[in-house]
């Protein structure tokens, strides 16, 4: 199902023309219009899911193998030195379009490595134990 108000639904389903590099029954992979690096692409499901918490298991199970396929193609064809896969959920995490998507970002020697980096913090043993208690499934 599509959300008629969602820009990514329109892009994924061909209502708005895109520069796409892959398409199947479930996904369209397009070049990001505001790329972080040369070749930056977005994996868009054709059905609307606002985020990771809404995507159905069947579609989710297809997303990572597709990301691997796209990433390998980028490594082979663009000669990039690495790949970032980025998937944001919620505004606090940087999600600006509320349609599940995965960024596939080729990384090149000498590019801005801070783009997807963070400053490691200290994990104290007491905090680790508390987190293990809270998060263990």
matplotlib code that plots the C-alpha trace (Angstrom):
import matplotlib.pyplot as plt

x = [0.0, 1.2, 0.7, -0.4, 1.2, 4.6, 7.4, 9.3, 6.2, 5.9, 9.6, 9.6, 6.5, 7.4, 5.0, 8.0, 10.9, 14.1, 17.7, 17.3, 19.9, 17.8, 14.1, 12.1, 8.6, 9.3, 12.0, 13.4, 17.0, 17.5, 20.5, 20.1, 19.4, 21.6, 24.4, 27.0, 29.4, 29.5, 27.1, 25.0, 21.8, 18.5, 16.8, 13.1, 10.3, 7.4, 4.9, 4.8, 6.3, 7.1, 10.1, 11.8, 9.0, 6.3, 8.0, 6.7, 9.0, 8.9, 10.0, 12.6, 14.1, 14.6, 16.2, 19.6, 20.4, 19.5, 21.7, 24.6, 23.9, 23.9, 27.0, 29.0, 28.1, 29.3, 32.6, 33.1, 32.0, 33.0, 36.2, 35.2, 37.2, 34.1, 30.4, 28.2, 24.6, 22.5, 18.9, 17.4, 14.2, 12.6, 13.5, 16.0, 17.9, 18.0, 15.0, 13.6, 11.3, 9.0, 9.2, 11.6, 14.7, 18.3, 21.2, 24.0, 26.9, 30.1, 33.2, 36.4, 39.9, 40.3, 36.6, 35.0, 35.1, 33.4, 30.2, 29.1, 31.3, 30.8, 33.0, 33.2, 32.2, 33.3, 31.0, 31.2, 30.8, 27.8, 26.1, 26.8, 25.2, 22.1, 21.8, 22.2, 19.4, 17.1, 17.8, 18.2, 15.6]
y = [0.0, 3.5, 6.7, 9.3, 12.1, 10.4, 11.7, 8.4, 6.4, 8.6, 8.1, 4.4, 3.8, 6.0, 8.8, 11.1, 10.4, 9.3, 8.3, 4.7, 2.0, -1.1, -2.1, -5.2, -5.9, -4.7, -2.0, 0.8, 2.0, 5.6, 7.9, 10.4, 13.9, 15.3, 12.8, 12.5, 11.0, 10.0, 7.1, 7.6, 5.6, 5.0, 1.7, 2.4, -0.2, 0.4, -0.1, 2.5, 1.8, 4.8, 3.2, 0.0, -0.6, -0.7, -2.7, -6.2, -9.1, -10.3, -6.9, -6.4, -9.8, -8.7, -5.3, -6.4, -8.9, -6.1, -3.6, -6.2, -6.5, -2.7, -2.3, -5.0, -3.4, 0.0, -1.5, -3.2, -0.3, 2.8, 1.5, 2.9, 1.8, 1.0, 1.4, 2.8, 1.5, 4.0, 3.5, 6.2, 5.9, 8.9, 12.6, 12.3, 9.8, 12.0, 10.6, 13.4, 11.4, 9.0, 6.2, 3.3, 3.5, 2.5, 4.8, 3.0, 5.4, 4.6, 5.7, 6.8, 7.2, 10.7, 11.6, 13.0, 10.0, 12.0, 11.9, 8.6, 8.6, 9.3, 10.0, 6.9, 7.3, 5.3, 2.4, 1.9, -1.6, -0.6, 1.0, -2.1, -4.4, -2.1, -2.1, -5.8, -6.2, -3.8, -4.9, -8.7, -10.5]
z = [0.0, -0.8, 1.1, -1.5, 0.6, 0.9, -1.5, -1.2, -2.2, -5.2, -6.1, -5.5, -7.6, -10.6, -9.9, -9.9, -12.3, -10.6, -11.4, -10.4, -10.5, -9.5, -9.4, -8.6, -7.4, -3.8, -4.1, -6.1, -5.5, -6.5, -6.4, -3.5, -4.8, -2.0, -1.9, 0.9, -1.7, -5.3, -5.8, -2.6, -3.1, -1.3, -1.1, -1.0, -0.5, -2.9, 0.0, 2.7, 6.1, 8.2, 9.9, 11.0, 13.6, 10.9, 8.1, 7.7, 8.3, 4.6, 3.2, 6.0, 5.2, 1.6, 2.4, 3.7, 0.9, -1.5, 0.4, 0.1, -3.7, -4.2, -2.0, -3.8, -7.2, -5.9, -4.7, -8.1, -10.3, -8.4, -6.8, -3.4, -0.3, 1.9, 2.4, 5.0, 5.4, 7.3, 8.4, 10.7, 12.8, 14.3, 14.1, 17.1, 15.0, 11.9, 10.0, 7.8, 5.5, 7.3, 4.9, 5.7, 3.6, 3.7, 2.6, 0.8, 0.9, -0.9, 1.0, -0.6, 0.8, 2.0, 2.2, 5.4, 7.7, 10.5, 8.4, 10.0, 13.1, 16.7, 19.7, 21.8, 25.4, 28.4, 29.3, 33.1, 34.4, 36.5, 33.5, 31.4, 34.0, 34.2, 30.4, 30.1, 32.7, 30.8, 27.3, 27.5, 25.5]

ax = plt.figure().add_subplot(projection="3d")
ax.plot(x, y, z, "-o")
ax.set_aspect("equal")
plt.show()
